[in-house]
Each structure stands twice: as C-alpha cells, then as structure tokens.
Amino acid sequence: MLKNVAALASVISFSLMMSGCAETPNEYIELKGKYADDYELDAEDFSEPTRFLYPLKWIEPKRTTNNLDVFYYDVDQNKLKTAGQAATLAIGAIGHVNPLDIGLSLLTQQGAKTTYHSVLGDQYLYTVVKVDKSKDLDAQAQVVNKMAIDTVASVYGDSAKTEYVPTGTNFYLVEGTKVYDPNYVFCKQGVESLCRTFTSRIPMLTRDNDGYIPMAPTGDYMTAVTLLPIGFPIDKLKFIGNPSVEQYLYVPAIKLNENRDLWKQENLAYFKEWYQEERVSVNPYLKRLSDGKVMYFNPKITALQKDDYSLYRVFNLGESEDAQ
C-alpha cells in the first residue's frame, strides 16, 4: 500500500493548487483525484462502510484511532426507563444542562477528548456516479453535483433557496453551492453553520477501483460531496431515482461533532425533537438512499437492529414517564 505516497501526493497537489498551477475545474478534479488501491483496507479488519468512507474522508482508520467500527454507545434499558432518567444521566455527564432542555444522553461525553478526527463528526451526503472516460470530467462533475443539490433542495420544497458561493479568484476547490430554507430557525438567526447545506464545486475522483473500495462502481467514479448541518431533516431525504447513481448518507455519532454553534446552551432544547425525528444518532451509520438500507459501522449495533432498514434507538424519548 502506498499510504505515505498518497498522503504526500495530496500535500503536493494542494500546494500546486495554491500556487496557481491548477486553473480550470478539470485540472482541480485531476489534482484532487486518487487511486483506489492506495485506500484499500483489509476486509477482515474493517467493515464495508469504513472501507467505503476512507477515500472520501481521507482519514485513515487504525485499530485504536479513527476507527468507527469500534465506536459503540448503548445503555441498559432496564436502568433507563424514563426520559427524566435520561436527562439526569446527561446532566451528570456534562454538568450544565437544565432538565427541561432535555439535551438528554445524546450529549453524554460531548466535548471530551476522543480518538476520532473532527472530520468524522460532520454529516454528509455522497452522490456517486461511474465516470465515462469518453466525456469531459467537469461536464460530468456538474451533472452529479446538480443531482446532489436537487436532492437536498427537494427536502425544503418551494422554500428552498440555492446560491453558488464563489471565491472571486476561481479557486474552485473551496467553491460550491449552498441550499437553505430562509424560514428555518437557524437561518433566521443567521447561524450559517446550522442553516445551509454545501455541495463542493469539485467532486472527489477515484480511479481504477477494482474491488478495492466496496459499495462503489468499478473503474473510475466521481462523488459529489454535500455537507449537511446537524439537525437537517435527513428523514426526508429521497433517492434521486437515477439507476446509474448511488447515494449514501453518512450520519455521525452526535458526540463527535465539534461545531460550537451546535452545542450552545440555547440550542440544546432542539435535540429531543431531532432524536425523535431520527435526525441525529448516538452511533454512526451509513444509509443507502436507493433502498433505505442502514449500515452501522460497529457490528454490535448491527446485531441490535430489527432489520436492515431500521435504526437502533438507544433511547426511547417518545413516551411520557407515566406511559413508561
């Protein structure tokens, strides 16, 4: 494996881009591209979701660091029978939540030092398409990006606003398209990081995949990368419906997210609703939008699922304490 070489190539590519050697979208796509065999992980040591995610996150999982396959959070339901008890557990863990806010145990250990890179705490939609080598790369990039943008815009319906965010210097690597609903509470408050989705102008290009990366096309493939804010209505995301495309939603363990806006005291009250609506998760997972299959990283959580299409609910917050 050429891990060190690949890492060095990434640094060199970024330096070339910064120095102006890349000027067109096609050149940026090429420079940002990678070879699938440089990101191959042992199938006996890592799950398919982890092996799929690695070339998209660029964070190499190891046995004890950045390994989502060993991330596991659960509670003994016999000892945690009420929402009030859940709130008490959360308060004991972080020490500053009002019980009425019910930030709940989703907040447990948030902010504590972990063995996971902060990138693994961000939420993404990945729209994947096989590359046609006979066609222009950027033309294909714009098509797959539009599919990603349309997917998130459809969640907001007629309220959706779409804006391209340029740099003014054609530095395409950091340009992209944001989608938002101006009526959403965080948009009204001007909290940009919790308000909008962002689809990068330059997709991820992966070359020569000959089984190295599971759940991805063989040969060359391109992935549109869309950052979704925590709290985004992922429960309403629908597959774009194109048979030549696959879409995967990466939902992080909520405690791994390091967005400071998210963890402000006044925002903790939203967590109960988000959890009830299945918009946040205690354990990380991938969801394939074409068939709704939910793939947890840790096999212990997978074993607790009712079926391949259900989320494992660590806490039951939908009932009142009297009902429970």
ABEGO torsion letter per residue (X at the ends): XBAAAAAAAAAAAAAAAAAGABABAAAAAAAABBBAAAABBBAAABBAAAAAAAAAAGBBBBAABGBAAABBBBBBAAABABAAAAAAAAAAAAGABBAAAGAEAAABGBGBBBABBAAAABBBBBBBBBBBAABBAAAAAAAAAAAAAAAAAAAAEAABBBBBBBAGAGBAAABEBBBBBAABAAAAAGBAAAABBBBBABBBBBBGBBGABBGBBBEBBBBBBBBBBBGBBAAABBBAGBAABBBBBBBBBAAABABAAAABAAAAAAAAAAAAAGABBABBBBBBAAAGBBBBABAAAAAABABAABBBBABBAABBAAAX
